[in-house]
Amino acid sequence: MLYEIELERAYDYIERLHGPATANLANALLFRNDWKHGQQFTNLMKAPEMERLFLAPFKDLDSLSVELPFGLLTKSESEAYGGTVLDTAIYADHVFLATAEGLLQSFIDPRDADYSTRLYQHNDVRAQNVTVRYGSINVSAEENGLLFGSMNPKSFEERQFYPTHLRPVASFSRHTSFAERDLLNYSSAPAPELLRANVTERELSPRTQEKYQVTGYRDAAALDSLTHTATITRKKVSSRGLTEKQDGSDLDGDFEVVGNHNNQLLVSWNGRLRVISMTVETSVAGDTPDEILAKPASGYKKNLWEQVDPSDILQTLPIRSGFVVEYPNSLRLITKDGSFSLSDESFAEVRTFATSKQFKDVVAAVEESCLSLTGYYLTEDTLF
């Protein structure tokens, strides 16, 4: 079942009950947190008295909670799905549902709360995860492989269902994530494989602000040995410089790429977390594989990673400033400034929106009886 909330109504409610200071805080950290990273806001917060006023609603607390009543939500009249949804993706007003019965699709209209639509079905293969960007649909179907399909260009301009032919491009997939326009496929290996994207340039769509569409993938490359070597040597490593023995079978100890944010890979090695930066240099000669480079990411403080067991990590999610790591009973934020606790609770589902315009630093978490949205502000010594 889909529900909607108008952010203006939410802001007015918070202002009426808690005052304009708290409402402005919610606006900057939740509803329009793109402002938080704008130059004007950054300059304002450089003045200590302005920062104190902005953070005044926190008083002496490290966190501030505001509850919105269920009555602010509007129920969508679109067709509901009665089964279990394993994953969702929203792209250009399209809603994709990964379910045990296959990939389903619906539509939304952010300007019309009364808009309704039926559910459509792309295929009937159990879908564990769905990732949609650059006009491409990527469905992780575990032992049924990674399924890929290009969206019909007409679907960017109209809310009409065009079934997409999904074809296998990898033999196994738990989930996927984009690294620029390329795709990282997480399977059962310690590190994902990189699928290089074939793209075509198209007219810029106002709904996506993307001028490229992925039409397929080529040159799948395993990243196990490359990321492992960069992690343990703390040096820049090239895929062309690896020896034949460095085929990934000699990985030592506890090593796993647990997630990524674009080309930044979050790596667990011997109970510690590290960030590895990956770049790809396209080969000029068509008969030579592209060169993949990996090195420790700059700026991350080496002494701030606490002990971690990768088997305890439920998922790693990208956020504008780094990563959100979900454990069975907690959420942690990882940035270049360190590791911070966001929550000490367990959740049914956690989502971030790193590719959105307004919500790049927002964490949405589904609890037993409510949905919580979390934003944050980092001072020199405290996370609010």
C-alpha positions in Angstrom: 0.0 0.0 0.0 1.4 3.4 -1.0 1.0 6.5 1.2 2.0 10.1 0.5 2.8 13.1 2.6 3.1 16.7 1.5 6.2 18.2 3.0 4.6 21.6 3.3 1.9 20.1 5.5 4.6 18.4 7.6 6.5 21.6 8.0 3.4 23.6 9.0 2.5 20.9 11.6 6.0 21.0 13.2 6.0 24.8 13.2 2.6 24.9 14.8 3.4 22.4 17.6 7.1 23.0 18.1 7.9 26.4 16.8 9.7 27.8 13.7 13.2 26.9 15.0 12.4 23.2 15.1 10.6 23.4 11.8 13.5 25.0 10.1 15.8 22.4 11.6 13.6 19.6 10.2 13.5 21.4 6.8 17.3 21.6 6.6 18.1 18.1 7.9 15.2 16.2 6.4 12.9 17.8 3.8 15.4 19.9 1.9 18.8 18.6 3.1 20.4 19.7 -0.2 20.4 23.1 1.5 22.7 21.7 4.2 25.5 21.3 1.6 24.8 24.6 -0.2 27.4 27.4 -0.1 25.0 29.9 1.6 24.1 27.5 4.4 27.8 26.5 4.9 28.8 30.2 5.1 26.1 30.9 7.7 27.2 28.0 9.9 30.8 29.3 9.9 29.5 32.0 12.3 29.4 30.4 15.8 26.4 32.4 16.9 24.4 31.3 13.8 25.3 27.7 14.4 24.2 27.9 18.0 20.8 29.4 17.0 20.3 26.7 14.3 21.1 23.9 16.8 19.1 25.6 19.7 16.2 23.1 19.6 18.6 20.3 20.6 19.3 22.1 23.8 21.5 19.6 25.7 20.4 16.6 23.8 22.3 14.6 21.2 19.1 13.8 19.2 15.7 15.4 18.7 12.5 13.5 17.8 9.3 14.9 16.3 6.3 12.7 15.8 4.0 13.3 12.9 0.4 12.0 13.1 -0.8 9.3 10.7 -3.6 11.7 9.6 -1.0 13.7 7.6 -0.6 10.8 5.3 -2.7 10.4 2.2 -3.5 6.8 1.0 -2.9 6.2 -2.7 -5.7 4.7 -4.7 -3.3 2.8 -6.8 -3.5 -1.0 -6.9 -1.9 -2.6 -3.8 0.3 -5.7 -3.8 -0.8 -8.3 -1.4 2.5 -10.3 -1.1 5.9 -9.6 0.4 7.9 -6.9 -1.2 11.7 -7.7 -1.0 13.0 -4.5 -2.5 11.8 -1.3 -4.1 13.1 1.4 -6.5 11.6 4.7 -7.6 12.8 6.2 -10.8 11.3 8.9 -13.0 7.9 8.5 -11.4 8.1 4.7 -11.9 7.8 2.4 -8.8 9.5 -1.0 -9.1 8.7 -3.8 -6.7 11.0 -6.8 -6.3 8.8 -9.7 -5.2 8.8 -13.5 -5.0 6.4 -13.4 -8.0 8.8 -11.4 -10.1 9.4 -7.7 -10.9 6.3 -5.5 -10.7 5.8 -1.9 -11.7 3.5 0.9 -10.8 3.5 4.7 -11.2 3.2 7.8 -9.0 2.5 11.5 -9.7 4.2 13.8 -7.2 1.9 16.6 -8.2 -1.4 14.7 -7.9 -2.2 12.9 -4.7 -5.3 11.4 -6.3 -3.5 9.8 -9.1 -4.0 6.0 -9.3 -2.6 3.2 -11.4 -2.7 -0.6 -11.6 0.2 -3.0 -11.0 2.0 -4.3 -14.0 4.4 -7.3 -14.2 7.7 -7.6 -16.2 8.4 -11.2 -15.4 7.7 -14.0 -13.0 11.3 -14.8 -11.7 11.8 -14.3 -8.0 13.5 -10.9 -7.6 15.6 -10.3 -4.5 16.8 -6.8 -5.4 16.1 -4.2 -8.1 18.4 -1.2 -9.1 17.2 1.3 -11.7 19.2 4.1 -13.2 20.3 5.5 -16.5 17.2 4.0 -18.2 18.3 0.5 -17.2 16.6 -2.1 -14.9 18.9 -4.5 -13.0 17.2 -7.4 -11.1 19.2 -9.6 -8.7 17.5 -13.0 -8.9 20.2 -15.0 -6.9 20.7 -18.4 -8.5 18.6 -17.2 -11.5 21.3 -14.6 -12.2 21.5 -10.9 -12.7 18.8 -9.8 -15.2 19.2 -6.7 -17.2 16.9 -4.7 -19.5 16.8 -1.2 -21.1 13.6 0.8 -20.5 11.6 2.0 -23.5 12.6 5.7 -24.1 8.9 6.6 -24.3 8.5 5.7 -20.6 10.5 8.8 -19.6 7.8 11.1 -21.1 4.6 9.3 -20.2 3.2 7.1 -17.4 2.5 4.1 -19.6 3.7 0.6 -19.0 6.1 -0.8 -21.5 7.2 -4.4 -20.6 11.0 -4.7 -20.5 12.7 -7.9 -21.7 15.1 -8.9 -18.9 18.0 -11.0 -20.0 20.7 -12.6 -17.8 24.1 -10.9 -17.8 25.6 -12.8 -14.8 25.1 -16.2 -13.3 24.4 -15.2 -9.7 23.5 -12.0 -8.0 22.5 -11.0 -4.4 22.3 -7.2 -5.1 23.8 -4.6 -7.4 24.9 -1.0 -7.1 26.0 1.6 -9.6 29.6 2.9 -9.8 29.1 5.9 -12.0 27.4 4.3 -15.1 29.0 0.9 -14.5 27.4 -1.7 -12.3 28.8 -3.6 -9.4 27.3 -7.1 -9.0 27.5 -8.6 -5.5 27.4 -12.4 -5.7 29.0 -14.9 -3.3 32.6 -13.7 -3.9 34.4 -11.5 -1.3 34.2 -8.6 -3.7 31.7 -7.6 -6.4 32.4 -7.9 -10.1 32.5 -4.8 -12.2 30.3 -4.8 -15.3 31.4 -2.1 -17.8 28.4 -0.3 -19.2 27.6 0.3 -22.9 25.8 3.6 -23.1 24.0 5.8 -25.7 23.4 9.5 -25.4 19.8 10.7 -25.4 17.9 13.8 -24.9 18.1 15.0 -21.3 14.9 14.0 -19.4 13.6 16.5 -16.8 12.5 13.5 -14.7 15.9 11.9 -14.4 18.5 14.7 -15.4 20.4 11.9 -17.1 21.6 12.3 -20.7 22.9 8.7 -21.0 21.1 5.4 -21.2 22.8 2.0 -20.4 22.1 -0.4 -23.2 24.1 -3.4 -21.9 27.3 -4.5 -20.2 30.6 -5.8 -21.2 34.0 -6.9 -19.8 32.9 -8.3 -16.4 35.9 -8.1 -14.1 36.4 -9.6 -10.7 37.7 -7.1 -8.1 38.7 -9.6 -5.3 42.5 -9.5 -5.8 42.6 -5.8 -6.8 40.8 -4.5 -3.8 42.5 -7.0 -1.4 45.9 -5.9 -2.6 45.1 -2.2 -2.3 43.7 -2.8 1.2 46.7 -4.7 2.7 49.4 -2.7 1.0 47.7 0.7 1.4 49.1 1.5 -2.1 47.7 2.2 -5.5 47.2 -1.0 -7.5 46.5 -1.6 -11.2 44.6 -4.5 -12.7 47.4 -4.7 -15.3 50.0 -5.0 -12.6 48.6 -8.0 -10.8 50.5 -11.2 -11.2 48.9 -14.5 -12.4 49.1 -15.8 -8.8 46.9 -12.9 -7.6 43.7 -14.4 -8.9 41.7 -14.0 -5.7 42.3 -17.5 -4.4 45.0 -16.3 -2.0 43.0 -13.8 -0.1 44.0 -13.9 3.5 41.9 -13.7 6.7 38.7 -11.8 7.0 38.3 -9.8 3.8 35.1 -8.6 2.2 33.7 -5.6 0.2 30.6 -4.9 2.2 29.2 -2.1 0.1 30.0 0.9 -2.0 29.0 4.5 -2.7 29.7 5.1 -6.4 33.4 4.3 -6.8 34.1 4.3 -3.0 34.2 0.7 -1.7 33.7 -0.1 2.0 36.0 -3.0 2.9 36.1 -5.1 6.0 39.6 -6.6 6.6 40.7 -8.4 9.7 37.8 -6.9 11.7 38.4 -3.3 10.6 36.7 -1.1 8.0 38.6 0.6 5.2 37.5 2.7 2.2 39.0 1.9 -1.2 38.7 4.2 -4.2 38.3 2.6 -7.6 38.7 4.2 -11.0 38.5 2.8 -14.5 40.6 4.0 -17.4 39.1 3.1 -20.8 41.5 1.4 -23.2 42.1 3.2 -26.4 42.9 0.0 -28.2 39.8 -2.1 -28.6 41.7 -5.4 -28.0 43.1 -4.3 -24.6 41.0 -4.6 -21.4 40.3 -1.4 -19.5 42.6 -0.7 -16.7 41.1 -0.7 -13.2 42.9 1.2 -10.4 42.3 0.9 -6.7 43.8 2.8 -3.8 43.0 3.8 -0.2 40.5 6.6 -0.3 41.9 9.9 0.8 40.6 11.9 3.8 39.2 9.0 5.9 40.7 8.9 9.4 42.5 5.6 9.8 42.2 5.5 13.6 38.4 5.8 13.8 37.2 2.4 12.6 35.9 0.3 15.4 36.1 -3.5 15.5 33.5 -5.1 13.2 32.4 -8.6 12.2 31.4 -8.5 8.5 28.9 -11.4 9.2 27.0 -9.0 11.5 26.5 -6.4 8.7 23.0 -6.7 7.3 23.6 -4.2 4.5 25.6 -1.1 3.6 23.8 1.9 2.1 25.3 4.9 0.4 24.7 8.4 1.7 26.0 11.7 0.5 28.8 11.9 3.0 29.7 8.2 3.1 27.9 5.1 4.2 25.2 3.9 6.6 25.8 0.4 7.9 23.0 -1.6 9.3 23.6 -4.2 12.1 21.0 -6.5 13.7 20.4 -3.9 16.5 21.9 -0.6 15.4 22.6 1.8 12.6 26.0 3.5 12.1 27.0 6.5 10.0 30.5 6.4 8.5 32.1 9.6 7.1 35.6 10.9 6.6 35.2 12.2 10.2 34.7 8.8 11.7 32.0 6.4 12.7 28.8 7.6 14.5 25.8 5.9 16.0 22.4 6.8 14.4 20.3 4.3 16.3 20.4 1.4 18.7 17.3 -0.3 17.4 16.5 -3.0 14.9 14.4 -2.3 11.8 12.4 -4.2 9.2 13.8 -2.1 6.4 16.3 0.7 6.0 16.7 2.9 2.9 18.8 5.9 1.8 18.5 8.1 -1.3 22.0 9.1 -2.4 20.9 9.7 -6.0 18.0 12.0 -5.1 18.2 15.8 -5.2 16.7 16.7 -1.8 17.3 13.6 0.4 20.9 12.6 -0.1 21.6 12.6 3.6 18.3 11.2 4.9 17.9 7.7 6.3 14.4 6.1 6.2 13.8 3.1 8.6 10.7 1.0 8.8 9.9 0.0 12.4 7.2 -2.2 13.8 4.5 0.5 14.0 6.0 3.5 12.3 8.4 4.9 9.7 11.2 7.1 10.9 13.3 9.6 8.9 16.7 10.6 10.3 18.9 13.5 9.3 22.0 14.8 11.0 24.4 17.7 11.4 28.0 17.2 12.2 29.9 19.8 14.3 33.6 19.6 15.1 33.1 17.2 18.0 29.4 16.1 18.0 26.8 14.5 15.7 23.3 16.0 16.0 
